[in-house]
């Protein structure tokens, strides 16, 4: 947000006070849109220190506590009421798991917080998947999940699917999550531009969601926030209809977050409102936060967990399946990355301890034309990387030992052949002598008579 008032500029540019507070101003809103019959989106804002998960005034503006604040958007899919159930389950399970694994523990360690977010996301996936497989009418249902937790001066995010998180700083919106979608892969491969992807008929195909599969890969990232930053969490009902520049412009023009949420949803509906629309806006203030700097990095920044070797989604993930939002679509089989052993919490191990450069092992991504003509690509159709075998050095001693063994084998072969010949000859010679003796003996009745 641009600051034109000199007094406000002085407030936002003063140095941070480590003993100061972080103040969270937040509001969220969801809308069914103009096409859908019911709303399959869900969201939650929760002050984890007080345990208050409402949008009452005490949460809409609160001082950040030692347990942080949670923001979450879930975009359900599956047809009928399945998507609505999936998104509601995701929100409920994540909150419940955080109460058990984070709020109830006497720690403020960021790594413990990130692990709790990851575990909560995996638990939501497992419970939705179990429910869907035991109810035939809901089979295949799922939901995206974009979860952001503010602890201290840092946002920690867990991402599954294509809902988004942006940071707006100095009037500029920057995406801090990465879509797990077909279009994102084609953009990264250089097959499409962002503008072309936004117009593609396949822009709603996502590669992962909570529920359809038993195992998921949670993309864990982090972003340090600055004084005056605004966090935007939204479903693709907003990001698919309103560009990030317009989102930033609307928010920069509206100091009131309630009005800003309404304007953004109105803009999405004016653009057609083909999907449910959900948005959360949170402005961060307070003396504890540093003012914005010209060298600050804003974007998709991986949070590494030591034992998993967590790496960026682009370097550690090959598309596991294509999951169109249509309930009639049949997902393809997962490809080998999902065969890595689970870590015990329902999350695919994102990368081996010592990852090899991705160029050596990542199959080529099909071109946009190939996707258009062939539809989804199955695992069996992807090229298999060729791995060369390491050369084995042969020493002189090893070579001599091999020659000696070969000579001994040859000698044994010759001795065996000679023995066989002699043994056979001995058998043949007595038989030949007996035949000669029988031939020489006079036959009865032969010879001269008187």
DOVOTI-215067 format. One line per 4 residues: number of its first residue (from 1); their letters; for each residue x, z, y of N, C-alpha, C. Coordinates in pm, whole numbers. Atoms other than C-alpha are relative to their C-alpha. Layout:
BEGIN
NUM) A) X Z Y X Z Y X Z Y ~ ...
***
This chain:
BEGIN
1) XXXX) 85 0 -119 0 0 0 88 0 123 ~ -77 6 -123 143 -97 338 -41 115 91 ~ 27 -113 -89 173 189 587 32 -44 141 ~ -21 45 -136 123 91 950 2 115 100
5) XXXX) 3 -115 -87 59 434 1105 137 68 0 ~ -136 -60 -2 397 580 1225 6 137 -62 ~ -4 -135 58 304 935 1127 -9 -6 -151 ~ 9 14 145 201 823 779 129 -56 -56
9) XXXX) -126 56 48 518 619 749 106 107 -12 ~ -98 -109 6 724 927 828 -26 89 -120 ~ 33 -84 115 535 1123 563 44 -64 -131 ~ -33 66 126 593 859 294 148 -26 -15
13) XXXX) -142 30 9 960 812 378 87 125 -1 ~ -80 -122 3 1068 1179 387 52 24 -141 ~ -59 -22 133 1298 1288 99 -89 86 -87 ~ 80 -77 96 1147 1438 -213 45 145 -3
17) XXXX) -26 -142 17 1123 1813 -259 -25 34 -147 ~ 18 -29 144 1186 1908 -627 -98 113 -28 ~ 93 -111 18 976 2220 -573 -139 -34 50 ~ 129 38 -55 690 2027 -417 -99 -40 -108
21) XXXX) 108 37 92 367 1907 -571 -13 -152 -10 ~ 49 137 14 240 1576 -704 -152 7 5 ~ 144 -2 -17 -115 1512 -589 -58 -130 -55 ~ 63 115 63 -336 1279 -793 -139 -20 59
25) XXXX) 133 41 -43 -633 1100 -633 -45 -111 -94 ~ 36 94 106 -829 910 -896 -150 -24 -3 ~ 139 31 27 -1156 733 -965 -4 -114 -100 ~ 18 106 98 -1285 506 -1240 -144 -45 -6
29) XXXX) 135 56 6 -1582 280 -1296 -6 -109 -107 ~ 19 105 98 -1722 51 -1566 -134 -69 25 ~ 120 80 -26 -1983 -225 -1553 -20 -97 -116 ~ 30 86 114 -2158 -435 -1819 32 -146 27
33) XXXX) -22 141 -32 -2093 -761 -1632 -131 -76 3 ~ 119 82 -16 -2335 -1051 -1608 -37 -79 -125 ~ 26 77 121 -2324 -1190 -1961 -34 86 -119 ~ 19 -85 117 -2304 -910 -2216 -128 83 11
37) XXXX) 122 -80 3 -2611 -715 -2324 30 150 8 ~ -34 -142 -7 -2430 -383 -2357 149 13 27 ~ -138 -24 -43 -2103 -228 -2247 83 55 -116 ~ -88 -43 109 -1828 -204 -2512 130 61 51
41) XXXX) -118 -65 -58 -1567 -66 -2271 -20 152 5 ~ 3 -144 -20 -1479 302 -2242 126 39 78 ~ -119 -48 -70 -1243 499 -2020 -9 151 14 ~ -2 -144 -21 -1136 854 -1954 112 34 98
45) XXXX) -101 -62 -86 -948 1051 -1688 -4 148 -32 ~ -2 -141 41 -835 1400 -1789 118 72 63 ~ -105 -93 -42 -641 1679 -1622 36 82 -123 ~ -35 -63 127 -456 1792 -1933 36 147 14
49) XXXX) -34 -142 -20 -351 2123 -1780 -125 87 0 ~ 126 -76 -4 -706 2240 -1709 -94 -36 -114 ~ 86 45 107 -859 2044 -1996 -128 -66 49 ~ 119 59 -60 -1111 1883 -1762 7 -153 -12
53) XXXX) 1 144 21 -1197 1527 -1872 -125 -61 62 ~ 114 55 -72 -1459 1437 -1610 50 -64 129 ~ -34 49 -133 -1468 1267 -1272 -67 87 106 ~ 47 -95 -98 -1590 1578 -1098 104 13 113
57) XXXX) -92 -9 -115 -1435 1651 -754 132 68 -32 ~ -124 -71 31 -1181 1891 -907 100 -87 -77 ~ -91 93 66 -1038 1602 -1110 31 -119 89 ~ -21 116 -86 -1083 1324 -858 113 23 100
61) XXXX) -120 -34 -77 -825 1503 -645 54 131 -55 ~ -57 -122 56 -599 1753 -817 152 -2 8 ~ -146 -14 4 -245 1881 -815 44 -12 -146 ~ -48 22 136 -54 1764 -1121 53 128 -61
65) XXXX) -43 -121 68 -8 2048 -1367 113 -28 -98 ~ -114 16 91 271 2107 -1621 -31 -84 -123 ~ 36 82 116 77 1924 -1894 -37 -143 37 ~ 20 137 -44 16 1615 -1683 -146 -41 8
69) XXXX) 133 60 -12 -282 1383 -1638 -6 -126 -86 ~ 20 115 89 -422 1121 -1877 -96 -100 62 ~ 87 111 -40 -570 782 -1787 -6 -96 -119 ~ 11 87 117 -708 554 -2059 -116 -97 16
73) XXXX) 103 103 5 -903 227 -2085 0 -59 -140 ~ 16 61 132 -1039 89 -2415 -106 -108 8 ~ 90 116 -3 -1205 -251 -2457 -38 -34 -144 ~ 44 17 138 -1409 -265 -2778 -39 -142 -34
77) XXXX) 37 133 49 -1483 -572 -2991 -57 14 -140 ~ 51 -2 137 -1667 -655 -3309 -145 -39 -13 ~ 138 42 11 -2021 -756 -3224 -94 116 -22 ~ 103 -103 10 -2347 -561 -3228 46 123 78
81) XXXX) -46 -122 -68 -2261 -199 -3145 140 40 -45 ~ -128 -39 58 -1928 -204 -3329 105 25 105 ~ -101 -18 -103 -1710 -250 -3021 -22 125 82 ~ 33 -120 -76 -1891 24 -2836 40 126 -76
85) XXXX) -40 -114 83 -1833 263 -3125 151 14 -4 ~ -146 -4 12 -1466 168 -3158 65 54 127 ~ -62 -47 -124 -1382 222 -2790 -30 147 25 ~ 34 -141 -17 -1569 552 -2778 80 88 -95
89) XXXX) -81 -76 96 -1392 671 -3094 144 11 48 ~ -139 -2 -45 -1053 575 -2948 22 105 107 ~ -12 -99 -108 -1109 783 -2634 -11 141 -55 ~ 23 -134 54 -1241 1080 -2829 118 47 -86
93) XXXX) -109 -39 89 -963 1077 -3090 128 27 79 ~ -121 -20 -79 -683 1040 -2834 -5 134 71 ~ 13 -129 -68 -813 1335 -2633 15 116 -99 ~ -8 -107 99 -855 1546 -2945 141 21 -53
97) XXXX) -136 -12 51 -508 1468 -3077 94 60 105 ~ -85 -57 -104 -348 1549 -2741 -24 150 17 ~ 27 -144 -6 -521 1885 -2738 79 74 -109 ~ -68 -67 111 -366 1966 -3075 152 -10 9
101) XXXX) -144 23 10 -19 1812 -3043 74 13 132 ~ -69 -8 -128 51 1849 -2671 -48 120 84 ~ 49 -106 -90 -175 2079 -2470 25 138 -60 ~ -15 -131 63 -150 2360 -2724 144 43 -24
105) XXXX) -140 -34 25 231 2350 -2740 68 48 128 ~ -69 -58 -115 458 2550 -2512 124 -83 32 ~ -110 89 -36 670 2258 -2389 -47 -97 106 ~ 26 106 -98 691 2009 -2105 101 -112 -16
109) XXXX) -101 101 29 949 1784 -2270 -63 -140 -1 ~ 57 135 -3 879 1416 -2188 1 -69 -136 ~ -4 66 131 990 1303 -2535 -110 52 -92 ~ 110 -56 78 743 1540 -2698 -132 -59 46
113) XXXX) 121 60 -56 476 1401 -2466 -19 -142 -52 ~ 8 138 47 557 1042 -2564 -36 -4 -149 ~ 32 -4 142 550 1131 -2933 -148 37 -22 ~ 141 -38 11 210 1295 -2881 -90 -119 32
117) XXXX) 77 119 -34 79 978 -2714 2 -100 -115 ~ -13 95 111 210 765 -2999 -81 48 -121 ~ 73 -55 115 65 996 -3264 -150 -9 23 ~ 143 8 -31 -272 1005 -3087 -51 -142 -14
121) XXXX) 39 140 11 -283 626 -3069 -9 -41 -147 ~ 1 32 142 -195 593 -3438 -117 65 -71 ~ 112 -70 62 -457 851 -3532 -132 -70 34 ~ 121 74 -37 -722 660 -3337 -14 -126 -84
125) XXXX) 4 120 83 -630 344 -3525 -43 33 -142 ~ 31 -36 138 -647 518 -3861 -147 39 -16 ~ 138 -45 13 -985 677 -3796 -99 -114 20 ~ 88 116 -20 -1142 358 -3662 5 -91 -122
129) XXXX) -15 86 117 -1002 159 -3954 -73 58 -121 ~ 67 -65 112 -1130 413 -4208 -152 -11 14 ~ 144 10 -24 -1476 414 -4050 -50 -142 -25 ~ 43 139 15 -1493 34 -4043 -1 -44 -145
133) XXXX) -7 42 140 -1386 -12 -4404 -105 68 -87 ~ 103 -70 77 -1644 241 -4523 -141 -36 45 ~ 130 46 -48 -1928 78 -4325 5 -152 13 ~ -11 146 6 -1972 -289 -4413 -48 -66 129
137) XXXX) 54 63 -120 -2175 -360 -4100 95 8 118 ~ -95 -14 -110 -1883 -252 -3880 140 -51 -37 ~ -132 45 46 -1601 -413 -4078 61 -99 100 ~ -69 87 -94 -1345 -578 -3850 -8 46 145
141) XXXX) 12 -46 -138 -1437 -379 -3541 133 57 48 ~ -125 -51 -55 -1161 -272 -3307 -11 20 149 ~ -3 -21 -144 -1059 -189 -2954 144 -6 49 ~ -130 -12 -64 -769 -229 -2719 18 144 45
145) XXXX) -25 -132 -56 -605 82 -2578 119 -8 94 ~ -108 -15 -97 -402 119 -2262 -5 144 49 ~ -2 -145 -25 -304 485 -2227 119 31 90 ~ -107 -38 -93 -105 621 -1932 -7 150 22
149) XXXX) -8 -143 -26 9 980 -1901 102 28 108 ~ -92 -37 -108 163 1113 -1581 53 139 -25 ~ -67 -128 19 416 1392 -1635 116 6 98 ~ -103 -4 -103 632 1499 -1344 -15 -121 93
153) XXXX) 5 119 -86 721 1184 -1150 1 -129 -80 ~ -11 117 87 695 945 -1446 -130 -24 -77 ~ 110 43 85 417 751 -1613 55 -40 -137 ~ -34 39 136 443 717 -1992 -121 -72 -59
157) XXXX) 111 85 41 235 441 -2146 9 -36 -148 ~ 13 48 138 114 352 -2496 -97 -117 5 ~ 78 122 -14 -17 -4 -2527 -29 -64 -135 ~ 43 80 115 -216 -183 -2798 -107 -95 51
161) XXXX) 99 97 -45 -396 -506 -2711 35 -61 135 ~ -24 74 -123 -441 -681 -2377 -67 59 123 ~ 36 -66 -125 -593 -432 -2135 129 24 77 ~ -122 2 -81 -350 -384 -1848 17 124 87
165) XXXX) -34 -100 -101 -173 -139 -1621 88 -68 104 ~ -80 50 -113 -38 -233 -1277 44 119 84 ~ -39 -89 -109 157 -43 -1015 -7 -82 128 ~ 4 65 -131 76 -137 -656 87 82 95
169) XXXX) -95 -65 -90 361 -55 -422 27 -92 119 ~ -19 80 -122 390 -173 -63 -86 -126 -1 ~ 94 111 -3 89 -399 -113 22 -105 -106 ~ -32 97 105 235 -578 -417 -35 60 -136
173) XXXX) 38 -46 134 90 -550 -769 101 -53 -102 ~ -92 37 107 332 -550 -1062 -53 55 -132 ~ 51 -43 130 221 -537 -1424 107 81 -73 ~ -96 -86 69 386 -254 -1619 -30 10 -149
177) XXXX) 23 14 144 233 -329 -1958 20 -147 -36 ~ -14 137 47 277 -640 -2170 -116 -29 -96 ~ 113 37 85 -24 -815 -2322 49 -32 -142 ~ -27 37 140 -16 -831 -2702 -99 -110 -37
181) XXXX) 94 111 11 -181 -1170 -2695 73 -129 -30 ~ -56 132 25 -126 -1530 -2796 54 -62 127 ~ -44 61 -126 -102 -1640 -2434 133 60 48 ~ -126 -63 -42 173 -1387 -2361 118 -55 -79
185) XXXX) -106 56 82 378 -1520 -2652 35 -142 45 ~ -25 138 -42 336 -1879 -2533 67 -4 138 ~ -66 -9 -131 435 -1779 -2177 147 35 -20 ~ -139 -42 24 748 -1605 -2306 81 -111 -65
189) XXXX) -69 111 66 831 -1913 -2516 18 -119 94 ~ -11 111 -93 804 -2134 -2209 -97 -112 -25 ~ 97 104 32 511 -2328 -2353 -111 -10 105 ~ 105 -3 -101 267 -2224 -2080 46 79 121
193) XXXX) -18 -84 -118 277 -2094 -1725 -111 103 3 ~ 105 -101 -11 75 -1788 -1626 -132 -63 47 ~ 121 67 -50 -166 -2016 -1439 -70 -78 -112 ~ 59 74 112 -215 -2239 -1745 -62 93 -103
197) XXXX) 53 -97 98 -263 -1937 -1973 -133 58 48 ~ 123 -58 -53 -532 -1799 -1740 -119 -93 -18 ~ 108 97 16 -733 -2121 -1790 -21 -41 -146 ~ 6 44 140 -675 -2158 -2165 -127 51 -69
201) XXXX) 116 -42 79 -970 -2148 -2403 36 109 -100 ~ -45 -100 98 -760 -1922 -2627 55 126 67 ~ -57 -114 -73 -683 -1661 -2364 -52 135 -52 ~ 54 -126 52 -896 -1400 -2546 53 36 -138
205) XXXX) -55 -31 132 -697 -1413 -2870 110 105 14 ~ -101 -106 -5 -507 -1089 -2913 65 15 -137 ~ -78 -11 123 -245 -1009 -3173 -14 136 -67 ~ 6 -135 55 -324 -644 -3225 -110 79 70
209) XXXX) 100 -91 -56 -597 -384 -3172 -8 123 -89 ~ 24 -118 82 -691 -40 -3293 -117 -27 -94 ~ 110 9 94 -898 -58 -3611 8 -108 -105 ~ 6 105 103 -872 -398 -3784 102 14 -111
213) XXXX) -105 -16 101 -548 -315 -3967 39 146 -14 ~ -37 -140 25 -421 5 -4124 124 43 77 ~ -125 -33 -70 -85 -16 -3944 3 -72 134 ~ -13 60 -133 -13 -82 -3577 140 24 53
217) XXXX) -124 -21 -73 286 -112 -3349 -36 39 143 ~ 31 -50 -133 249 98 -3035 117 -33 92 ~ -104 33 -98 441 -38 -2736 10 116 98 ~ -20 -118 -84 583 267 -2557 89 -36 118
221) XXXX) -77 31 -121 700 225 -2196 -8 116 97 ~ 3 -105 -102 768 436 -1890 28 -62 136 ~ -18 49 -136 767 391 -1514 4 118 96 ~ -9 -104 -101 888 626 -1243 -87 -39 119
225) XXXX) 89 30 -112 633 651 -963 60 52 129 ~ -45 -36 -134 695 677 -590 -121 45 83 ~ 104 -49 -88 500 836 -311 -82 -117 55 ~ 88 107 -47 200 620 -227 -32 -105 -105
229) XXXX) 31 97 107 201 424 -556 -145 13 -44 ~ 135 1 55 -137 324 -696 6 -60 -140 ~ 11 48 137 -191 290 -1071 -135 -67 -19 ~ 123 71 35 -448 34 -1185 -3 -18 -151
233) XXXX) 27 28 142 -578 42 -1544 -129 -79 -6 ~ 122 80 6 -831 -225 -1633 -11 -76 -131 ~ 25 89 113 -989 -423 -1913 13 -144 47 ~ -17 139 -40 -959 -800 -1922 -126 -57 67
237) XXXX) 116 41 -79 -1308 -820 -1773 32 -6 148 ~ -47 8 -139 -1130 -755 -1443 121 -92 12 ~ -124 77 -15 -780 -897 -1496 -19 -148 -34 ~ 24 139 35 -923 -1216 -1648 -74 -77 108
241) XXXX) 78 66 -105 -1137 -1288 -1340 59 18 139 ~ -58 -30 -131 -943 -1136 -1051 151 10 -16 ~ -145 1 10 -574 -1210 -1006 63 126 57 ~ -66 -124 -43 -321 -934 -945 22 4 151
245) XXXX) -18 1 -145 -260 -1048 -586 -128 40 72 ~ 126 -38 -62 -628 -1017 -504 -31 146 -27 ~ 18 -143 30 -643 -679 -680 78 83 102 ~ -83 -73 -96 -356 -560 -458 -59 -8 141
249) XXXX) 56 16 -134 -522 -700 -146 -122 89 20 ~ 121 -82 -12 -856 -529 -212 37 147 11 ~ -37 -142 -1 -689 -194 -282 71 36 129 ~ -71 -28 -125 -465 -221 23 -95 8 119
253) XXXX) 97 -1 -109 -770 -280 242 -95 119 -8 ~ 93 -111 21 -961 18 99 74 130 -27 ~ -61 -130 24 -832 370 142 -81 83 -98 ~ 88 -76 89 -1132 506 -47 1 -64 -138
257) XXXX) -11 56 135 -1081 461 -422 -135 -35 -59 ~ 134 31 50 -1455 468 -495 -42 -138 49 ~ 35 131 -57 -1510 174 -261 87 -110 -59 ~ -89 100 56 -1207 -7 -399 -44 -40 -141
261) XXXX) 49 30 135 -1338 22 -758 -124 -88 6 ~ 123 79 -12 -1677 -112 -650 31 -144 42 ~ -33 134 -48 -1525 -408 -464 65 -83 -111 ~ -65 74 108 -1308 -505 -760 -100 -45 -106
265) XXXX) 101 37 99 -1602 -498 -1001 -93 -107 57 ~ 82 103 -64 -1812 -696 -753 70 -136 -3 ~ -74 126 1 -1538 -960 -733 -1 -62 -139 ~ 3 53 136 -1526 -992 -1113 -138 -57 -33
269) XXXX) 135 50 24 -1903 -1034 -1125 -27 -127 79 ~ 16 122 -79 -1894 -1290 -846 71 -119 -65 ~ -72 106 71 -1646 -1486 -1058 -67 -37 -132 ~ 75 33 121 -1902 -1498 -1339 -33 119 -86
273) XXXX) 26 -122 80 -1878 -1153 -1499 -24 -27 -146 ~ 27 34 140 -1841 -1294 -1853 25 113 -98 ~ -35 -109 91 -1721 -963 -1997 -28 132 69 ~ 9 -133 -58 -1753 -590 -1948 120 23 91
277) XXXX) -104 -19 -102 -1548 -469 -1651 25 149 17 ~ -36 -141 -16 -1362 -138 -1634 128 10 82 ~ -120 -18 -82 -1110 -14 -1378 17 149 32 ~ -40 -133 -47 -929 314 -1304 103 -20 109
281) XXXX) -98 2 -108 -744 361 -975 49 143 23 ~ -58 -133 -25 -505 654 -920 112 -14 102 ~ -105 0 -103 -300 714 -605 81 129 -12 ~ -89 -114 17 2 942 -629 67 35 133
285) XXXX) -57 -48 -125 113 1150 -333 71 133 -27 ~ -62 -132 14 302 1471 -269 149 -1 28 ~ -140 -12 -42 641 1599 -160 98 -11 -115 ~ -93 8 114 785 1598 -510 42 -144 -29
289) XXXX) -30 140 30 779 1217 -527 95 -59 104 ~ -89 72 -89 1055 1004 -381 -77 -110 73 ~ 61 115 -67 959 747 -119 42 -130 -67 ~ -38 128 62 964 382 -229 137 -45 48
293) XXXX) -132 53 -34 1309 223 -239 7 -148 -25 ~ -11 147 15 1419 -138 -212 57 -40 -135 ~ -62 35 129 1607 -121 -543 -77 54 -119 ~ 79 -55 111 1333 42 -750 -39 -110 -98
297) XXXX) 44 92 103 1257 -128 -1080 -144 32 -39 ~ 139 -15 40 891 -184 -1159 -32 -109 -101 ~ 32 99 102 778 -353 -1477 -10 62 -137 ~ 9 -43 139 770 -333 -1856 133 60 -41
301) XXXX) -125 -71 30 1036 -70 -1934 -22 86 -125 ~ 19 -66 128 1066 49 -2293 50 144 5 ~ -45 -138 19 1085 419 -2371 55 11 -142 ~ -57 -2 135 1327 451 -2665 -19 135 -68
305) XXXX) 3 -119 83 1257 700 -2940 116 -9 -98 ~ -127 13 73 1588 778 -3118 -11 -47 -144 ~ -2 31 143 1489 761 -3484 -70 -131 -33 ~ 71 124 28 1270 451 -3450 67 -122 59
309) XXXX) -62 115 -64 1493 235 -3234 -101 -82 77 ~ 106 71 -73 1187 149 -3022 61 -98 98 ~ -47 103 -92 1253 -177 -2841 -119 -72 59 ~ 108 71 -67 1054 -406 -2620 -81 -83 -99
313) XXXX) 89 71 93 758 -576 -2781 49 -141 -29 ~ -42 137 21 907 -922 -2732 118 -9 -96 ~ -118 8 85 1230 -837 -2915 -22 57 -139 ~ 16 -66 129 1086 -635 -3200 -125 -40 -73
317) XXXX) 128 29 62 752 -788 -3275 -19 -149 -16 ~ 45 135 27 653 -1112 -3440 -150 9 -15 ~ 146 -14 7 280 -1186 -3414 -47 33 -140 ~ 44 -44 131 122 -995 -3698 -127 -69 -44
321) XXXX) 124 65 34 -218 -1159 -3683 -64 -45 129 ~ 77 37 -117 -446 -1336 -3444 -138 55 -16 ~ 128 -67 11 -761 -1143 -3371 -89 -44 115 ~ 93 39 -104 -1014 -1338 -3166 -104 109 18
325) XXXX) 101 -103 -27 -1272 -1116 -3000 -132 -33 -66 ~ 124 37 68 -1546 -1310 -3179 -12 75 -132 ~ 14 -75 126 -1688 -1100 -3466 0 -88 -121 ~ 4 89 114 -1708 -1412 -3684 137 -48 -40
329) XXXX) -134 50 30 -1337 -1484 -3671 62 80 -112 ~ -67 -66 111 -1132 -1406 -3980 147 15 35 ~ -141 -17 -35 -789 -1252 -3906 90 -57 -108 ~ -97 50 96 -485 -1407 -4068 81 115 -56
333) XXXX) -80 -103 66 -245 -1220 -4294 112 46 90 ~ -114 -46 -77 22 -1000 -4137 127 -65 -51 ~ -126 57 41 374 -1141 -4141 101 111 -21 ~ -84 -103 60 680 -956 -4272 28 123 82
337) XXXX) -34 -120 -75 734 -717 -3981 -89 117 -37 ~ 90 -109 37 430 -519 -4097 32 58 -137 ~ -36 -52 131 594 -469 -4437 109 107 9 ~ -97 -106 -15 850 -230 -4291 -63 133 -38
341) XXXX) 59 -127 46 804 123 -4429 -57 79 115 ~ 59 -81 -105 568 344 -4226 79 127 21 ~ -72 -122 -31 703 654 -4054 -83 124 -30 ~ 81 -116 35 424 875 -4181 -108 31 100
345) XXXX) 104 -26 -99 209 856 -3866 -82 -124 26 ~ 83 118 -14 43 519 -3919 52 -101 98 ~ -59 92 -95 284 332 -3693 110 -79 -67 ~ -106 82 56 500 41 -3796 131 32 68
349) XXXX) -133 -22 -55 870 108 -3752 41 -123 79 ~ -13 115 -87 939 -115 -3456 129 -77 -20 ~ -126 71 15 1301 -199 -3529 94 83 -84 ~ -97 -77 77 1588 -100 -3760 93 74 92
353) XXXX) -87 -80 -85 1842 153 -3637 102 -82 77 ~ -97 84 -71 2092 -121 -3548 -55 -141 5 ~ 67 130 -1 1884 -422 -3445 96 -115 22 ~ -77 123 -16 2027 -771 -3473 -59 -77 116
357) XXXX) 58 75 -110 1987 -999 -3168 -118 -84 -46 ~ 125 62 41 1640 -1145 -3173 14 -148 -25 ~ -14 143 20 1763 -1503 -3151 34 -36 -144 ~ -44 31 136 1905 -1478 -3502 -111 14 -103
361) XXXX) 101 -31 102 1583 -1365 -3670 -143 -35 39 ~ 137 26 -42 1277 -1465 -3465 -36 -145 -24 ~ 41 138 21 1096 -1778 -3588 -42 -63 131 ~ 47 71 -117 1019 -2045 -3332 -150 17 14
365) XXXX) 142 -15 -25 681 -1993 -3172 -60 -139 14 ~ 59 132 -8 451 -2293 -3219 -35 -37 142 ~ 33 47 -133 386 -2505 -2914 -148 18 25 ~ 141 -14 -36 59 -2488 -2725 -84 -104 -70
369) XXXX) 76 105 69 -47 -2820 -2881 -24 37 -146 ~ 15 -39 141 16 -2684 -3229 -108 105 -16 ~ 104 -101 8 -201 -2381 -3160 -138 -63 18 ~ 130 59 -29 -477 -2597 -3020 -53 -80 -117
373) XXXX) 45 85 109 -484 -2833 -3318 -17 75 -130 ~ 2 -68 130 -425 -2588 -3599 -74 132 2 ~ 65 -131 -5 -603 -2276 -3475 102 108 -22 ~ -93 -108 25 -442 -1960 -3603 107 -45 -98
377) XXXX) -112 34 87 -106 -1982 -3777 22 114 -97 ~ -18 -103 101 -66 -1796 -4104 148 26 -23 ~ -138 -39 22 247 -1617 -4215 74 -103 -83 ~ -66 93 90 319 -1872 -4488 42 -127 70
381) XXXX) -32 122 -71 336 -2148 -4228 113 17 100 ~ -110 -23 -92 602 -1984 -4016 133 -31 -66 ~ -130 30 59 962 -2100 -4065 72 126 -42 ~ -74 -115 51 1180 -1868 -4269 144 -7 50
385) XXXX) -137 4 -47 1512 -1776 -4108 98 -6 -115 ~ -102 16 103 1818 -1878 -4308 112 97 29 ~ -107 -97 -16 2074 -1606 -4361 118 -44 -86 ~ -119 42 73 2425 -1708 -4459 60 117 -76
389) XXXX) -62 -104 81 2608 -1518 -4735 142 23 50 ~ -135 -27 -46 2931 -1345 -4637 105 -54 -97 ~ -109 52 82 3255 -1503 -4763 78 114 -64 ~ -75 -104 72 3453 -1306 -5024 146 -44 -9
393) XXXX) -142 33 5 3832 -1304 -4990 55 23 -142 ~ -60 -10 133 4032 -1368 -5318 149 26 16 ~ -141 -34 -10 4369 -1194 -5344 79 -65 -114 ~ -86 55 105 4672 -1318 -5548 -14 78 -130
397) XXXX) 11 -83 121 4643 -1026 -5788 -129 -30 -74 ~ 128 31 64 4279 -1104 -5848 5 -138 -66 ~ -10 135 57 4360 -1471 -5907 80 2 -129 ~ -82 -9 120 4637 -1389 -6160 -75 67 -114
401) XXXX) 77 -70 102 4409 -1146 -6341 -105 -93 -60 ~ 98 94 50 4148 -1415 -6369 61 -106 -90 ~ -67 99 83 4397 -1669 -6506 38 58 -135 ~ -38 -65 125 4521 -1420 -6768 -120 13 -92
405) XXXX) 120 -13 81 4167 -1355 -6884 -40 -135 -56 ~ 35 134 47 4104 -1730 -6907 90 -44 -115 ~ -94 36 107 4421 -1781 -7119 -32 74 -128 ~ 33 -79 118 4328 -1498 -7355 -127 -53 -67
409) XXXX) 122 56 58 3981 -1642 -7400 27 -132 -71 ~ -34 128 61 4133 -1984 -7474 71 22 -133 ~ -72 -32 124 4371 -1833 -7735 -98 46 -107 ~ 99 -48 97 4082 -1651 -7901 -83 -115 -53
413) XXXX) 79 115 41 3887 -1974 -7907 77 -87 -100 ~ -83 81 91 4177 -2165 -8072 16 68 -134 ~ -16 -76 124 4241 -1888 -8330 -127 -5 -82 ~ 127 5 69 3872 -1881 -8412 -26 -136 -63
417) XXXX) 20 135 53 3865 -2258 -8458 88 -24 -123 ~ -91 17 113 4174 -2256 -8687 -51 77 -122 ~ 52 -82 111 4028 -1973 -8895 -119 -68 -66 ~ 118 67 52 3702 -2163 -8932 39 -120 -86
421) XXXX) -44 119 77 3882 -2479 -9047 60 39 -134 ~ -65 -43 124 4099 -2296 -9302 -101 59 -98 ~ 101 -61 86 3808 -2094 -9434 -88 -106 -65 ~ 82 109 53 3602 -2407 -9478 77 -81 -103
425) XXXX) -84 78 93 3894 -2588 -9649 13 70 -134 ~ -12 -75 124 3934 -2310 -9906 -126 -12 -84 ~ 124 14 74 3571 -2339 -9999 -14 -138 -60 ~ 16 139 45 3588 -2715 -10031 95 -33 -114
429) XXXX) -102 36 99 3910 -2732 -10243 -40 41 -142 ~ 41 -35 138 3786 -2534 -10554 -114 -85 -49 ~ 112 83 42 3467 -2733 -10558 45 -138 -39 ~ -51 134 32 3660 -3060 -10553 74 2 -134
433) XXXX) -74 -10 127 3887 -2938 -10842 -94 7 -119 ~ 96 -12 111 3588 -2844 -11054 -63 -134 -31 ~ 59 133 21 3435 -3187 -11003 97 -91 -74 ~ -101 84 66 3763 -3354 -11111 12 36 -149
437) XXXX) -12 -45 140 3784 -3140 -11427 -118 -49 -82 ~ 117 47 73 3431 -3231 -11525 10 -150 -25 ~ -12 146 18 3510 -3597 -11474 100 -34 -109 ~ -105 30 99 3822 -3580 -11699 -39 43 -141
441) XXXX) 37 -49 134 3658 -3393 -11995 -75 -108 -78 ~ 71 100 81 3542 -3620 -12291 -141 41 -20 ~ 144 -22 16 3172 -3658 -12326 -33 6 -151 ~ 38 -6 143 3003 -3566 -12653 -45 -138 -49
445) XXXX) 37 128 62 2970 -3867 -12884 83 -115 47 ~ -82 108 -49 3231 -4063 -12701 128 -6 -82 ~ -126 16 75 3565 -4181 -12839 -20 -84 -129 ~ 9 85 121 3643 -4379 -13165 -57 74 -121
449) XX) 48 -58 127 3453 -4311 -13488 62 -68 -119 ~ -53 63 122 3556 -4391 -13852 -102 -98 -47
***
